[in-house]
Amino acid sequence: MQFTEYQRDRIKRFFLAVSVLSNEPEMRMSPARAMLVLIKSMDPLQMPPETVPDVPVLDTQASFFAFLSNYAKRDRVCRIAFGVMLTIAIAISAYDFYQRGLLHGLAVLGAALIGAFILNLIMMKIYVVRGFSPLRFGLTHTEMEFALDVIVGDPQWQRDLRSM
């Protein structure tokens, strides 16, 4: 996957912040302090482009963000599918409520919601997560969440992905 200049800059800034956090283990284990360092590293006003070291993006770093981009797409599909499953569950229970009465409609609603949640869990496990662990990349849960929400979730990042 080829990244644009904007995306490479975001990847460099993220892994620079992770390396700073790696040198300070107590800061890295505190989610609030780690988030503060990560946010500051992404802000071009607090960390101008001249201060970011000119290092190439490594293959493992690029593969991590390629995986996260695909993960975000699959997660979006799974969320939409879950919304559809919930809508179907409510529609089925409403029809049953109309045909057989309140008690039977509520029982069907409960069973349909439980079924939708179980299908969503299976879909998340098989389709979205696929055994992913941030520890494989040497990251904490906070750093991985930040990468997903702030970097991959950035509208500019998404526009660049669609244009590729």
N, CA, C and O of each residue as an XYZ file, in Angstrom:
656
protein
N       0.846     -1.173      0.000
C       0.000      0.000      0.000
C       0.891      1.235      0.000
O       1.763      1.382      0.856
N       0.671      2.103     -0.946
C       1.436      3.345     -1.032
C       0.720      4.430     -0.229
O      -0.497      4.592     -0.321
N       1.491      5.159      0.549
C       0.921      6.230      1.360
C       1.284      7.576      0.758
O       2.327      7.725      0.121
N       0.411      8.555      0.968
C       0.679      9.911      0.516
C       1.672     10.564      1.481
O       1.994     10.004      2.528
N       2.140     11.729      1.121
C       3.080     12.454      1.987
C       2.436     12.781      3.340
O       3.080     12.670      4.384
N       1.179     13.180      3.311
C       0.449     13.481      4.554
C       0.395     12.245      5.447
O       0.640     12.335      6.650
N       0.075     11.094      4.861
C      -0.017      9.873      5.647
C       1.342      9.447      6.198
O       1.437      9.006      7.343
N       2.391      9.577      5.387
C       3.739      9.232      5.876
C       4.141     10.142      7.034
O       4.769      9.693      7.993
N       3.778     11.423      6.942
C       4.087     12.357      8.026
C       3.364     11.955      9.304
O       3.948     12.004     10.387
N       2.099     11.556      9.189
C       1.332     11.128     10.364
C       1.932      9.848     10.970
O       2.000      9.707     12.191
N       2.359      8.931     10.116
C       2.970      7.694     10.612
C       4.271      8.006     11.349
O       4.525      7.462     12.424
N       5.102      8.887     10.765
C       6.367      9.266     11.415
C       6.105      9.899     12.769
O       6.753      9.557     13.757
N       5.154     10.824     12.814
C       4.845     11.511     14.075
C       4.342     10.519     15.128
O       4.712     10.609     16.298
N       3.510      9.587     14.711
C       2.973      8.611     15.655
C       4.092      7.757     16.243
O       4.181      7.595     17.460
N       4.938      7.216     15.384
C       5.988      6.337     15.895
C       7.090      7.105     16.622
O       7.788      6.531     17.458
N       7.258      8.386     16.320
C       8.167      9.216     17.113
C       7.613      9.365     18.532
O       8.360      9.262     19.505
N       6.311      9.604     18.647
C       5.692      9.713     19.971
C       5.761      8.380     20.715
O       5.979      8.357     21.926
N       5.578      7.282     20.003
C       5.663      5.965     20.645
C       7.075      5.713     21.153
O       7.255      5.147     22.231
N       8.090      6.134     20.376
C       9.469      5.940     20.843
C       9.767      6.821     22.056
O      10.512      6.414     22.947
N       9.191      8.026     22.095
C       9.352      8.884     23.280
C       8.690      8.216     24.479
O       9.251      8.195     25.575
N       7.501      7.672     24.268
C       6.802      6.990     25.362
C       7.540      5.725     25.802
O       7.483      5.360     26.976
N       8.224      5.056     24.887
C       8.976      3.849     25.245
C      10.118      4.159     26.192
O      10.513      3.315     26.996
N      10.650      5.373     26.098
C      11.739      5.774     26.997
C      11.227      6.144     28.380
O      12.009      6.204     29.329
N       9.928      6.392     28.512
C       9.310      6.751     29.790
C       8.200      5.753     30.119
O       7.031      6.039     29.860
N       8.533      4.589     30.684
C       7.521      3.548     30.911
C       6.364      3.987     31.804
O       5.224      3.584     31.575
N       6.643      4.818     32.831
C       5.547      5.240     33.711
C       4.569      6.154     32.970
O       3.371      6.154     33.255
N       5.085      6.925     32.026
C       4.215      7.778     31.218
C       3.410      6.920     30.227
O       2.241      7.198     29.960
N       4.040      5.900     29.703
C       3.380      5.040     28.718
C       2.246      4.229     29.346
O       1.249      3.945     28.683
N       2.389      3.861     30.600
C       1.365      3.066     31.270
C       0.217      3.907     31.807
O      -0.792      3.358     32.250
N       0.351      5.217     31.777
C      -0.729      6.110     32.182
C      -1.456      6.571     30.924
O      -0.914      7.373     30.163
N      -2.681      6.080     30.688
C      -3.376      6.422     29.440
C      -3.552      7.920     29.213
O      -3.441      8.390     28.081
N      -3.823      8.673     30.275
C      -4.030     10.115     30.108
C      -2.740     10.812     29.668
O      -2.760     11.652     28.768
N      -1.630     10.465     30.299
C      -0.352     11.090     29.929
C       0.118     10.631     28.557
O       0.667     11.423     27.791
N      -0.094      9.359     28.242
C       0.285      8.850     26.920
C      -0.529      9.544     25.838
O       0.007      9.902     24.789
N      -1.816      9.736     26.083
C      -2.672     10.407     25.116
C      -2.224     11.851     24.901
O      -2.270     12.357     23.780
N      -1.797     12.505     25.960
C      -1.312     13.881     25.850
C      -0.072     13.955     24.959
O       0.036     14.854     24.124
N       0.855     13.027     25.127
C       2.064     12.998     24.295
C       1.706     12.709     22.845
O       2.246     13.335     21.933
N       0.801     11.766     22.630
C       0.400     11.422     21.266
C      -0.302     12.591     20.577
O      -0.053     12.860     19.402
N      -1.169     13.278     21.298
C      -1.878     14.432     20.716
C      -0.894     15.548     20.375
O      -0.990     16.165     19.314
N       0.051     15.804     21.277
C       1.039     16.856     21.006
C       1.905     16.510     19.793
O       2.278     17.391     19.019
N       2.217     15.245     19.637
C       3.073     14.866     18.508
C       2.357     15.024     17.172
O       3.008     15.242     16.151
N       1.033     14.917     17.161
C       0.273     15.042     15.918
C      -0.006     16.491     15.543
O      -0.314     16.786     14.389
N       0.100     17.392     16.508
C      -0.230     18.798     16.269
C       0.944     19.504     15.591
O       2.020     19.592     16.182
N       0.766     20.015     14.349
C       1.875     20.679     13.657
C       2.289     21.999     14.305
O       3.389     22.486     14.048
N       1.430     22.585     15.140
C       1.805     23.826     15.820
C       2.721     23.541     17.010
O       3.669     24.285     17.261
N       2.437     22.476     17.731
C       3.260     22.138     18.887
C       4.527     21.387     18.495
O       5.520     21.417     19.222
N       4.493     20.722     17.361
C       5.667     20.019     16.852
C       5.794     20.339     15.364
O       5.298     19.593     14.520
N       6.457     21.445     15.049
C       6.564     21.854     13.638
C       7.262     20.787     12.793
O       8.042     19.989     13.312
N       6.977     20.779     11.495
C       7.575     19.760     10.618
C       9.105     19.766     10.640
O       9.727     18.731     10.399
N       9.715     20.911     10.926
C      11.182     20.967     10.966
C      11.752     20.152     12.112
O      12.886     19.678     12.032
N      10.975     19.981     13.188
C      11.485     19.255     14.353
C      11.300     17.741     14.233
O      11.886     16.981     15.004
N      10.489     17.306     13.272
C      10.287     15.875     13.076
C      11.502     15.322     12.333
O      11.829     15.811     11.252
N      12.177     14.313     12.888
C      13.345     13.747     12.203
C      12.975     13.192     10.830
O      11.898     12.626     10.641
N      13.877     13.362      9.890
C      13.640     12.878      8.531
C      14.104     11.427      8.439
O      15.192     11.130      7.946
N      13.251     10.542      8.927
C      13.545      9.112      8.874
C      12.533      8.449      7.949
O      11.381      8.877      7.883
N      12.948      7.420      7.242
C      11.990      6.747      6.357
C      10.974      5.943      7.180
O      11.262      5.497      8.291
N       9.807      5.776      6.616
C       8.790      4.936      7.249
C       9.172      3.487      6.990
O       9.326      3.072      5.841
N       9.323      2.726      8.059
C       9.719      1.327      7.930
C       8.564      0.483      7.399
O       7.400      0.868      7.500
N       8.902     -0.664      6.837
C       7.884     -1.551      6.282
C       6.898     -2.023      7.355
O       5.699     -2.127      7.098
N       7.411     -2.310      8.561
C       6.516     -2.772      9.625
C       5.558     -1.665     10.038
O       4.391     -1.930     10.329
N       6.043     -0.420     10.066
C       5.173      0.701     10.413
C       4.113      0.903      9.336
O       2.945      1.138      9.648
N       4.513      0.815      8.085
C       3.559      0.971      6.988
C       2.559     -0.176      6.986
O       1.373      0.041      6.741
N       3.021     -1.396      7.256
C       2.099     -2.532      7.270
C       1.110     -2.414      8.433
O      -0.042     -2.831      8.317
N       1.563     -1.846      9.548
C       0.665     -1.629     10.685
C      -0.469     -0.686     10.297
O      -1.632     -0.956     10.596
N      -0.137      0.416      9.635
C      -1.181      1.370      9.258
C      -2.013      0.871      8.080
O      -3.179      1.244      7.953
N      -1.446      0.046      7.228
C      -2.247     -0.581      6.172
C      -3.263     -1.532      6.812
O      -4.426     -1.580      6.411
N      -2.800     -2.283      7.811
C      -3.715     -3.169      8.532
C      -4.797     -2.368      9.237
O      -5.971     -2.734      9.177
N      -4.421     -1.275      9.909
C      -5.407     -0.464     10.622
C      -6.421      0.151      9.670
O      -7.596      0.273     10.015
N      -5.986      0.537      8.488
C      -6.915      1.099      7.506
C      -7.929      0.041      7.079
O      -9.123      0.323      6.978
N      -7.448     -1.179      6.828
C      -8.359     -2.268      6.477
C      -9.257     -2.645      7.658
O     -10.434     -2.957      7.475
N      -8.698     -2.613      8.857
C      -9.461     -2.896     10.070
C     -10.605     -1.902     10.213
O     -11.729     -2.289     10.536
N     -10.326     -0.626      9.976
C     -11.364      0.400     10.100
C     -12.479      0.181      9.073
O     -13.655      0.371      9.384
N     -12.114     -0.216      7.855
C     -13.138     -0.511      6.832
C     -14.009     -1.680      7.260
O     -15.235     -1.613      7.177
N     -13.367     -2.763      7.722
C     -14.129     -3.939      8.139
C     -15.002     -3.627      9.349
O     -16.124     -4.123      9.448
N     -14.497     -2.807     10.270
C     -15.264     -2.429     11.450
C     -16.502     -1.625     11.045
O     -17.578     -1.818     11.610
N     -16.354     -0.736     10.083
C     -17.481      0.063      9.599
C     -18.553     -0.849      8.989
O     -19.744     -0.662      9.235
N     -18.126     -1.831      8.197
C     -19.068     -2.779      7.596
C     -19.787     -3.571      8.687
O     -20.993     -3.799      8.603
N     -19.046     -3.983      9.702
C     -19.630     -4.765     10.793
C     -20.644     -3.932     11.580
O     -21.690     -4.444     11.978
N     -20.342     -2.670     11.802
C     -21.289     -1.803     12.518
C     -22.578     -1.613     11.720
O     -23.669     -1.622     12.290
N     -22.456     -1.442     10.419
C     -23.642     -1.299      9.569
C     -24.455     -2.589      9.593
O     -25.681     -2.552      9.702
N     -23.778     -3.722      9.493
C     -24.470     -5.013      9.524
C     -25.174     -5.215     10.865
O     -26.278     -5.759     10.909
N     -24.549     -4.785     11.949
C     -25.172     -4.911     13.262
C     -26.417     -4.034     13.352
O     -27.426     -4.450     13.921
N     -26.355     -2.832     12.798
C     -27.540     -1.969     12.767
C     -28.674     -2.597     11.978
O     -29.839     -2.507     12.366
N     -28.326     -3.232     10.871
C     -29.341     -3.924     10.062
C     -29.929     -5.096     10.842
O     -31.141     -5.313     10.821
N     -29.067     -5.855     11.534
C     -29.566     -6.987     12.319
C     -30.495     -6.518     13.434
O     -31.517     -7.155     13.693
N     -30.153     -5.407     14.102
C     -31.030     -4.881     15.147
C     -32.365     -4.419     14.569
O     -33.416     -4.638     15.171
N     -32.322     -3.790     13.417
C     -33.555     -3.342     12.773
C     -34.436     -4.531     12.405
O     -35.651     -4.495     12.601
N     -33.828     -5.572     11.879
C     -34.587     -6.780     11.535
C     -35.182     -7.415     12.799
O     -36.328     -7.866     12.787
N     -34.407     -7.448     13.881
C     -34.900     -8.025     15.137
C     -36.107     -7.247     15.650
O     -37.090     -7.842     16.094
N     -36.034     -5.939     15.591
C     -37.162     -5.121     16.061
C     -38.370     -5.293     15.140
O     -39.507     -5.360     15.607
N     -38.119     -5.364     13.826
C     -39.231     -5.542     12.885
C     -39.913     -6.893     13.092
O     -41.141     -6.978     13.064
N     -39.131     -7.939     13.297
C     -39.710     -9.270     13.526
C     -40.541     -9.271     14.808
O     -41.647     -9.811     14.839
N     -39.998     -8.659     15.868
C     -40.748     -8.646     17.138
C     -41.991     -7.770     17.030
O     -43.011     -8.085     17.643
N     -41.935     -6.687     16.274
C     -43.123     -5.845     16.090
C     -44.204     -6.620     15.335
O     -45.382     -6.538     15.683
N     -43.814     -7.365     14.315
C     -44.776     -8.176     13.570
C     -45.387     -9.244     14.474
O     -46.596     -9.474     14.449
N     -44.539     -9.891     15.270
C     -45.029    -10.925     16.179
C     -45.922    -10.318     17.254
O     -46.920    -10.922     17.645
N     -45.575     -9.141     17.729
C     -46.410     -8.434     18.705
C     -47.790     -8.161     18.101
O     -48.809     -8.312     18.774
N     -47.812     -7.770     16.866
C     -49.082     -7.487     16.177
C     -49.894     -8.770     15.979
O     -51.117     -8.758     16.123
N     -49.219     -9.875     15.649
C     -49.918    -11.123     15.352
C     -50.338    -11.903     16.601
O     -51.436    -12.459     16.641
N     -49.463    -11.950     17.632
C     -49.710    -12.863     18.761
C     -49.841    -12.183     20.114
O     -50.249    -12.826     21.080
N     -49.509    -10.906     20.210
C     -49.683    -10.220     21.482
C     -48.375     -9.761     22.098
O     -47.289    -10.078     21.613
N     -48.507     -9.008     23.174
C     -47.374     -8.351     23.827
C     -46.356     -9.336     24.382
O     -45.159     -9.206     24.123
N     -46.816    -10.303     25.131
C     -45.892    -11.243     25.781
C     -45.065    -12.029     24.769
O     -43.853    -12.172     24.933
N     -45.700    -12.526     23.751
C     -44.980    -13.283     22.735
C     -44.046    -12.353     21.946
O     -42.937    -12.749     21.587
N     -44.491    -11.125     21.679
C     -43.649    -10.148     20.968
C     -42.397     -9.809     21.746
O     -41.318     -9.687     21.165
N     -42.528     -9.655     23.071
C     -41.346     -9.368     23.905
C     -40.391    -10.552     23.949
O     -39.173    -10.377     23.935
N     -40.947    -11.755     24.003
C     -40.094    -12.956     23.996
C     -39.322    -13.055     22.685
O     -38.132    -13.369     22.676
N     -40.003    -12.786     21.589
C     -39.330    -12.830     20.285
C     -38.291    -11.710     20.197
O     -37.211    -11.912     19.642
N     -38.611    -10.528     20.742
C     -37.644     -9.423     20.735
C     -36.385     -9.808     21.504
O     -35.272     -9.566     21.036
N     -36.556    -10.403     22.677
C     -35.399    -10.829     23.466
C     -34.549    -11.847     22.724
O     -33.323    -11.735     22.685
N     -35.205    -12.837     22.137
C     -34.464    -13.868     21.403
C     -33.782    -13.280     20.173
O     -32.644    -13.638     19.868
N     -34.464    -12.380     19.463
C     -33.873    -11.778     18.258
C     -32.689    -10.880     18.615
O     -31.687    -10.868     17.900
N     -32.794    -10.128     19.714
C     -31.670     -9.276     20.128
C     -30.472    -10.108     20.556
O     -29.333     -9.789     20.217
N     -30.732    -11.169     21.299
C     -29.633    -12.058     21.706
C     -28.973    -12.667     20.471
O     -27.747    -12.742     20.392
N     -29.784    -13.099     19.512
C     -29.242    -13.642     18.267
C     -28.419    -12.615     17.500
O     -27.363    -12.943     16.959
N     -28.899    -11.372     17.452
C     -28.158    -10.312     16.753
C     -26.818    -10.042     17.435
O     -25.804     -9.862     16.761
N     -26.812    -10.014     18.768
C     -25.559     -9.781     19.493
C     -24.572    -10.928     19.279
O     -23.378    -10.694     19.092
N     -25.067    -12.158     19.307
C     -24.181    -13.303     19.098
C     -23.609    -13.288     17.679
O     -22.414    -13.514     17.490
N     -24.456    -13.022     16.685
C     -23.962    -12.921     15.303
C     -22.941    -11.794     15.162
O     -21.957    -11.927     14.435
N     -23.180    -10.684     15.861
C     -22.221     -9.576     15.807
C     -20.885     -9.971     16.431
O     -19.831     -9.634     15.892
N     -20.915    -10.672     17.545
C     -19.669    -11.123     18.173
C     -18.893    -12.060     17.258
O     -17.675    -11.945     17.122
N     -19.612    -12.988     16.633
C     -18.952    -13.920     15.717
C     -18.362    -13.170     14.535
O     -17.231    -13.431     14.125
N     -19.134    -12.237     13.989
C     -18.657    -11.448     12.846
C     -17.434    -10.604     13.229
O     -16.484    -10.500     12.454
N     -17.461    -10.005     14.422
C     -16.311     -9.210     14.877
C     -15.078    -10.094     15.028
O     -13.982     -9.720     14.608
N     -15.260    -11.257     15.622
C     -14.129    -12.151     15.873
C     -13.524    -12.679     14.578
O     -12.303    -12.714     14.429
N     -14.371    -13.088     13.648
C     -13.876    -13.716     12.421
C     -13.498    -12.687     11.359
O     -12.450    -12.808     10.726
N     -14.341    -11.681     11.162
C     -14.159    -10.757     10.036
C     -13.318     -9.532     10.392
O     -12.482     -9.113      9.591
N     -13.518     -8.953     11.566
C     -12.853     -7.695     11.884
C     -11.538     -7.916     12.620
O     -10.486     -7.478     12.154
N     -11.587     -8.581     13.750
C     -10.415     -8.658     14.627
C      -9.360     -9.613     14.090
O      -8.191     -9.241     13.989
N      -9.744    -10.825     13.748
C      -8.825    -11.827     13.185
C      -7.582    -12.054     14.046
O      -6.485    -12.210     13.510
N      -7.735    -12.075     15.338
C      -6.610    -12.341     16.222
C      -5.618    -11.205     16.337
O      -4.464    -11.430     16.701
N      -6.039     -9.996     16.036
C      -5.122     -8.849     16.097
C      -4.738     -8.549     17.536
O      -5.579     -8.563     18.434
N      -3.466     -8.278     17.741
C      -2.965     -7.862     19.043
C      -1.998     -6.705     18.844
O      -1.036     -6.826     18.085
N      -2.243     -5.567     19.528
C      -1.304     -4.451     19.401
C       0.078     -4.786     19.956
O       1.061     -4.133     19.605
N       0.159     -5.793     20.816
C       1.447     -6.177     21.393
C       2.389     -6.728     20.334
O       3.609     -6.672     20.487
N       1.811     -7.266     19.249
C       2.654     -7.773     18.163
C       3.498     -6.654     17.564
O       4.604     -6.892     17.079
N       2.969     -5.432     17.600
C       3.698     -4.274     17.084
C       4.387     -3.493     18.202
O       4.976     -2.442     17.949
N       4.317     -3.995     19.435
C       4.955     -3.324     20.559
C       4.195     -2.089     21.025
O       4.795     -1.150     21.548
N       2.879     -2.087     20.838
C       2.063     -0.939     21.213
C       1.134     -1.285     22.365
O       0.769     -2.443     22.564
N       0.762     -0.268     23.113
C      -0.231     -0.458     24.157
C      -1.623     -0.263     23.555
O      -1.765      0.187     22.418
N      -2.630     -0.606     24.327
C      -4.013     -0.449     23.874
C      -4.333      1.023     23.604
O      -5.025      1.339     22.637
N      -3.833      1.918     24.450
C      -4.067      3.356     24.280
C      -3.483      3.851     22.964
O      -4.125      4.616     22.245
N      -2.267      3.415     22.648
C      -1.621      3.855     21.405
C      -2.367      3.321     20.181
O      -2.515      4.020     19.179
N      -2.832      2.078     20.277
C      -3.560      1.509     19.151
C      -4.900      2.214     18.957
O      -5.292      2.489     17.823
N      -5.598      2.505     20.034
C      -6.862      3.241     19.944
C      -6.644      4.621     19.341
O      -7.433      5.074     18.513
N      -5.573      5.286     19.756
C      -5.257      6.607     19.217
C      -5.001      6.515     17.716
O      -5.487      7.343     16.946
N      -4.236      5.506     17.306
C      -3.936      5.352     15.878
C      -5.214      5.120     15.083
O      -5.373      5.660     13.988
N      -6.123      4.322     15.627
C      -7.380      4.045     14.919
C      -8.293      5.267     14.883
O      -8.817      5.628     13.829
N      -8.476      5.895     16.029
C      -9.453      6.977     16.125
C      -8.954      8.285     15.524
O      -9.679      8.935     14.770
N      -7.737      8.672     15.847
C      -7.249      9.996     15.455
C      -6.559      9.982     14.093
O      -6.774     10.885     13.285
N      -5.748      8.986     13.835
C      -4.973      8.996     12.584
C      -5.777      8.375     11.444
O      -6.012      9.023     10.424
N      -6.200      7.119     11.614
C      -6.931      6.444     10.541
C      -8.335      7.038     10.394
O      -8.878      7.063      9.290
N      -8.919      7.510     11.478
C     -10.242      8.125     11.426
C     -10.244      9.551     10.911
O     -11.311     10.135     10.723
N      -9.071     10.125     10.680
C      -8.962     11.496     10.187
C      -9.569     11.599      8.786
O      -9.274     10.759      7.936
N     -10.407     12.603      8.524
C     -11.027     12.729      7.190
C     -10.004     12.849      6.056
O     -10.220     12.309      4.971
N      -8.906     13.542      6.297
C      -7.866     13.665      5.265
C      -7.271     12.295      4.942
O      -7.025     11.984      3.777
N      -7.039     11.476      5.970
C      -6.515     10.120      5.781
C      -7.497      9.307      4.941
O      -7.093      8.601      4.017
N      -8.785      9.409      5.262
C      -9.802      8.667      4.515
C      -9.891      9.114      3.060
O     -10.046      8.286      2.163
N      -9.792     10.429      2.823
C      -9.813     10.937      1.447
C      -8.622     10.392      0.668
O      -8.759      9.983     -0.485
N      -7.454     10.389      1.305
C      -6.254      9.876      0.639
C      -6.388      8.376      0.331
O      -5.914      7.913     -0.706
N      -7.027      7.624      1.223
C      -7.229      6.193      0.979
C      -8.144      5.965     -0.215
O      -7.890      5.088     -1.041
N      -9.206      6.754     -0.303
C     -10.153      6.587     -1.402
C      -9.531      6.973     -2.740
O      -9.902      6.424     -3.778
N      -8.584      7.914     -2.721
C      -7.983      8.374     -3.976
C      -6.925      7.414     -4.494
O      -6.496      7.541     -5.641
N      -6.492      6.454     -3.676
C      -5.451      5.518     -4.113
C      -5.991      4.482     -5.049
O      -5.246      3.618     -5.510
